Amino acid sequence: MKILKSKIKNKTAQTAVIGLGYVGLPLSVEIANSGYNVTGIDIDQEKVERLNKGESYVLDVGDEKLDKILDNGKFKATTDYTQIADCDAISICVPTPLRKTKDPDTTFIISVVDKLIEYMTVDTLIILESTTYPGTTEELIQNRLEEELGFKAGEDFYLCFSPERVDPGNKVYGTHNTPKVIGGTTPEGLELAQDFYGSFLEEIVPVSCTNVAETVKLLENTFRSVNIALVNEMAMMCERMGIDVWEVIDAAATKPFGFMPFYPGPGIGGHCIPLDPTYLSWKAKTYDFYNKFIDLASDINGNMPRFTVNKVADILNEVKKPINGSKILLLGIAYKADIDDLRESPGLELYRLLESKGAEVDYYDPYVDSFDNAGEIVKGIDLDEDIIKDYDLSVLATNHSNFEYKWLAENADLILDTRNAFTGIEKEHIYKLGAPLNN
Ligand SMILES: NC(=O)c1ccc[n+]([C@@H]2O[C@H](COP(=O)([O-])OP(=O)(O)OC[C@H]3O[C@@H](n4cnc5c(N)ncnc54)[C@H](O)[C@@H]3O)[C@@H](O)[C@H]2O)c1
């Protein structure tokens, strides 16, 4: 432990980040920028080649940031797992999706552990960053390393969980200045991880064990999911009662204490909010505990695309048109503003639902060139005055800040604004989700 501690202190520790996606790549940049050598390991050969050429595919990591750490020799990407044998500190950032049955799919973590068993040497610090249910770090990593390698945690290797809290597209908080929660399976592990992460991040928040650290992340994302569900339910209720939910939320948000605004929308997306709470409720069920809030929130949020499509039908009905045969344009298809991430995006669900009802659907999204719709590649369209006038209805699904809202309001026929993005542009043909039709 002493040797590893001193390698961390003088930044001669060889480090690895496994999984170079939205989480792993920004983390690699932070570690490399602080002076460590970073080996980025990914199974995707194409990603590895792009990174080594200085081409970033993560919006928050510009090519110039990547070039800098490549040029000074602090970073290299590889698919070669044998490099683990030379590494002192390894962060794991692989995906943790759900299976079709909505059970956690931990196969990505398990396959990394298989490789650790093959190549890892003694005196290595391992930090799992992938979001997962409480108990994973001990059950899937520590137990296997101890059983299959005969290593002992706290003596031969050191193991921690530290949830990644990155908010893609956030211009204020990134990997560097978002406080980092860390829990170790042993006090030695926590101490080393605090030394390591504390040497390149602004603030470390140590907690007593990995189970707590794992649950912290799931509480954070469950909190968001439940609060978004609450305002989504409010939006549906307000529509029925002829009230504008956006005005209600804005006024409520003036309360300086005890209220935090959340906003409704056409559904939730991304790799985190729709999935993570299910990791918690799945584990809780093994203890005969049933999380009612999680299931209710997932039910309400999951129904928002259908609620949005019903609103589309109501708006078209005002001009005596059916969805079937109408030309509908989705403005934005990424799951949230100013990013290119399509994972679990409600925009995709809107596309499929409207198409299944016979609409002719296109999308415009400056961040997304194309997407795979069950094997068929759908390309986004370009917009001009003639093209936009061709659509019976445009649905603002993602409130990208580079959309020209005034121009859209002036040129589109009917508009359904699901994000309150046309605030201040009062036009009769703009309808809002969560507000009455005659708003
Ligand atoms: N995206 C976010 O905003 C976010 C935020 C916080 C936490 N997380 C969590 O972080 C984890 C990673 O998410 P992400 O968004 O970075 O995913 P991602 O899909 O963007 O990246 C994961 C990377 O891991 C690689 N990979 C898969 N299996 C591998 C293996 N066996 N060995 C090496 N590389 C492998 C993939 O090729 C991919 O490049 C997930 O658990 C997620 O829940 C994500």
The ligand as a Gaussian input file, in Angstrom:
#p B3LYP/6-31G(d) Opt

LIG

0 1
 N      -23.990000       9.178000     -19.606000
 C      -24.210000       9.749000     -18.454000
 O      -24.673000      10.869000     -18.407000
 C      -23.882000       9.053000     -17.146000
 C      -23.862000       9.821000     -15.976000
 C      -23.550000       9.220000     -14.778000
 C      -23.302000       7.849000     -14.742000
 N      -23.354000       7.106000     -15.889000
 C      -23.056000       5.678000     -15.789000
 O      -21.740000       5.449000     -16.270000
 C      -21.660000       4.185000     -16.926000
 C      -21.150000       4.375000     -18.341000
 O      -22.073000       5.194000     -19.045000
 P      -21.702000       5.948000     -20.381000
 O      -22.809000       6.912000     -20.626000
 O      -20.305000       6.442000     -20.325000
 O      -21.797000       4.736000     -21.425000
 P      -21.240000       4.740000     -22.934000
 O      -22.036000       3.714000     -23.637000
 O      -21.178000       6.126000     -23.456000
 O      -19.740000       4.234000     -22.773000
 C      -19.404000       2.965000     -22.333000
 C      -18.169000       2.505000     -23.091000
 O      -17.782000       1.241000     -22.555000
 C      -17.317000       0.435000     -23.632000
 N      -17.350000      -0.963000     -23.199000
 C      -18.394000      -1.808000     -23.095000
 N      -17.996000      -2.991000     -22.608000
 C      -16.660000      -2.890000     -22.382000
 C      -15.683000      -3.785000     -21.890000
 N      -15.988000      -5.028000     -21.504000
 N      -14.406000      -3.345000     -21.817000
 C      -14.068000      -2.083000     -22.208000
 N      -14.959000      -1.204000     -22.679000
 C      -16.231000      -1.595000     -22.764000
 C      -18.246000       0.780000     -24.766000
 O      -17.690000       0.444000     -26.014000
 C      -18.396000       2.293000     -24.577000
 O      -17.429000       3.016000     -25.301000
 C      -23.065000       3.594000     -16.856000
 O      -23.139000       2.760000     -15.741000
 C      -23.938000       4.810000     -16.639000
 O      -25.132000       4.486000     -15.955000
 C      -23.615000       7.692000     -17.099000

